[in-house]
Amino acid sequence: MPFTKEKFLVKENAHLVQWEREIRKFLRNLSPDHGHRVSAVMIYEWATGIKVTELIAEGGSTVDMKRINKILRFYFGNPYMTYICGRKVPNAFKVKPGYYITRHRPFTLTLYAEYCEGTLKP
């Protein structure tokens, strides 16, 4: 049955929906055999191919990092500070072993509708 209730007919942030698709693709590529530590910078660099340090040096906007962190908080809870490859990561999220993104509902309503219909790929 299609989602026709008023609560589903809201205008969503298209950038948030796009980033959630990319995050789900990224998480789908992770092995469920062991745990992982992920951050918004990792996902941004993987999805766009642009290094964040270069982006900041050119005067680019980091609004996308806030959007990615918002979605990661929904999936994994509060972030914590850790070191990855000797580099300080202030907002890292713990992906536990056995985590499959396909078993978790999406954050945005647009993707949630696709998830319920079974058409959401990754």
The 8 nearest C-alpha neighbors of each residue, nearest first, counted from 0:
[[1, 2, 116, 3, 115, 112, 4, 113],
 [2, 0, 3, 112, 116, 4, 115, 113],
 [1, 3, 4, 7, 0, 112, 8, 5],
 [4, 2, 1, 5, 7, 8, 6, 0],
 [5, 3, 6, 7, 2, 8, 1, 9],
 [4, 6, 8, 7, 3, 9, 2, 10],
 [5, 7, 4, 8, 9, 3, 2, 108],
 [8, 6, 5, 4, 9, 2, 3, 108],
 [9, 7, 5, 6, 10, 4, 3, 2],
 [10, 8, 7, 11, 6, 5, 108, 109],
 [11, 9, 8, 12, 13, 7, 109, 108],
 [12, 10, 13, 9, 16, 109, 107, 108],
 [11, 13, 15, 14, 16, 10, 107, 17],
 [14, 12, 16, 15, 11, 17, 10, 18],
 [15, 13, 17, 16, 12, 18, 66, 63],
 [14, 16, 18, 12, 13, 17, 19, 66],
 [17, 15, 19, 13, 14, 18, 107, 20],
 [18, 16, 14, 20, 15, 19, 13, 21],
 [19, 17, 21, 15, 20, 16, 22, 14],
 [18, 20, 22, 16, 21, 17, 23, 15],
 [21, 19, 23, 17, 18, 22, 24, 16],
 [20, 22, 18, 24, 19, 23, 25, 17],
 [23, 21, 19, 25, 24, 20, 18, 26],
 [22, 24, 26, 20, 25, 21, 121, 27],
 [25, 23, 21, 27, 22, 121, 26, 20],
 [26, 24, 22, 28, 23, 27, 21, 42],
 [27, 25, 23, 29, 28, 24, 22, 100],
 [26, 28, 24, 25, 29, 23, 100, 121],
 [27, 29, 26, 25, 30, 24, 23, 31],
 [30, 28, 26, 27, 31, 25, 35, 99],
 [29, 31, 32, 28, 33, 27, 34, 97],
 [32, 30, 97, 96, 33, 98, 29, 99],
 [33, 31, 30, 96, 97, 34, 98, 29],
 [34, 32, 96, 31, 30, 35, 97, 95],
 [35, 33, 96, 95, 94, 36, 31, 32],
 [34, 36, 94, 93, 37, 95, 33, 96],
 [35, 37, 93, 92, 94, 91, 38, 34],
 [38, 36, 92, 91, 35, 41, 93, 39],
 [39, 37, 91, 41, 40, 92, 90, 42],
 [38, 40, 42, 41, 67, 64, 68, 43],
 [39, 41, 43, 38, 42, 44, 51, 64],
 [42, 40, 44, 38, 39, 43, 45, 37],
 [41, 43, 45, 39, 40, 44, 46, 38],
 [42, 44, 40, 46, 45, 41, 47, 39],
 [45, 43, 48, 49, 41, 47, 42, 50],
 [46, 44, 42, 43, 48, 47, 41, 25],
 [47, 45, 43, 44, 42, 48, 21, 25],
 [48, 46, 49, 44, 45, 43, 50, 42],
 [47, 49, 44, 45, 46, 50, 43, 51],
 [50, 48, 44, 47, 51, 54, 53, 43],
 [51, 49, 53, 52, 44, 54, 48, 43],
 [50, 52, 54, 53, 55, 49, 40, 44],
 [53, 51, 55, 54, 50, 56, 49, 57],
 [54, 52, 56, 51, 50, 55, 57, 49],
 [53, 55, 51, 59, 57, 52, 56, 50],
 [54, 56, 58, 52, 59, 57, 53, 51],
 [57, 55, 53, 58, 54, 52, 59, 51],
 [58, 56, 54, 55, 59, 53, 52, 60],
 [57, 59, 55, 56, 54, 60, 53, 61],
 [60, 58, 54, 55, 57, 61, 56, 53],
 [59, 61, 62, 58, 55, 54, 63, 64],
 [60, 62, 63, 64, 59, 65, 55, 54],
 [63, 61, 65, 64, 60, 66, 67, 59],
 [62, 64, 66, 61, 65, 67, 60, 43],
 [65, 63, 67, 62, 66, 61, 39, 68],
 [66, 64, 68, 62, 63, 67, 69, 61],
 [65, 67, 63, 69, 64, 68, 15, 70],
 [66, 68, 64, 70, 69, 65, 39, 63],
 [69, 67, 71, 65, 70, 66, 39, 72],
 [70, 68, 66, 72, 67, 71, 65, 73],
 [69, 71, 73, 67, 72, 68, 66, 74],
 [70, 72, 68, 74, 73, 69, 75, 67],
 [73, 71, 76, 69, 75, 70, 74, 77],
 [72, 74, 70, 71, 75, 76, 69, 106],
 [73, 75, 71, 72, 76, 70, 103, 106],
 [76, 74, 72, 71, 73, 92, 77, 93],
 [77, 75, 72, 73, 74, 78, 71, 92],
 [76, 78, 72, 75, 79, 92, 73, 90],
 [79, 77, 92, 90, 91, 76, 80, 72],
 [78, 80, 90, 91, 89, 81, 92, 77],
 [81, 79, 89, 90, 88, 91, 78, 82],
 [82, 80, 88, 87, 89, 79, 83, 91],
 [81, 83, 87, 86, 85, 88, 84, 80],
 [82, 84, 86, 85, 81, 87, 88, 36],
 [85, 83, 86, 82, 87, 88, 81, 36],
 [84, 86, 83, 82, 87, 88, 81, 80],
 [87, 85, 82, 83, 84, 88, 81, 89],
 [86, 88, 82, 81, 89, 83, 85, 80],
 [87, 89, 81, 82, 90, 80, 91, 86],
 [88, 90, 80, 91, 87, 81, 79, 78],
 [91, 89, 78, 79, 80, 88, 38, 92],
 [92, 90, 38, 78, 79, 37, 80, 88],
 [91, 93, 78, 37, 36, 38, 75, 94],
 [92, 94, 36, 35, 95, 37, 91, 75],
 [95, 93, 35, 34, 36, 92, 96, 98],
 [94, 96, 34, 98, 93, 97, 35, 33],
 [97, 95, 34, 33, 31, 98, 32, 94],
 [96, 98, 31, 32, 95, 99, 33, 34],
 [99, 97, 31, 96, 95, 100, 94, 34],
 [98, 100, 101, 102, 97, 31, 27, 103],
 [101, 99, 102, 103, 27, 26, 98, 23],
 [100, 102, 99, 103, 121, 27, 104, 23],
 [103, 101, 100, 99, 104, 98, 105, 114],
 [104, 102, 100, 101, 105, 99, 74, 98],
 [103, 105, 111, 106, 102, 114, 101, 100],
 [106, 104, 111, 107, 110, 103, 114, 108],
 [105, 107, 70, 108, 104, 73, 111, 110],
 [108, 106, 109, 110, 105, 111, 16, 15],
 [107, 109, 111, 110, 112, 7, 106, 105],
 [110, 108, 111, 112, 107, 113, 16, 11],
 [109, 111, 113, 112, 108, 107, 105, 114],
 [110, 112, 108, 114, 105, 113, 109, 107],
 [111, 113, 115, 110, 114, 109, 108, 116],
 [112, 114, 119, 110, 116, 118, 111, 115],
 [113, 115, 111, 119, 117, 112, 116, 110],
 [116, 114, 112, 117, 113, 111, 118, 119],
 [115, 117, 113, 114, 118, 112, 119, 0],
 [118, 116, 114, 115, 119, 113, 120, 112],
 [117, 119, 113, 116, 114, 120, 115, 112],
 [120, 118, 113, 114, 117, 121, 110, 116],
 [121, 119, 118, 117, 114, 101, 24, 113],
 [120, 24, 23, 119, 27, 101, 100, 20]]
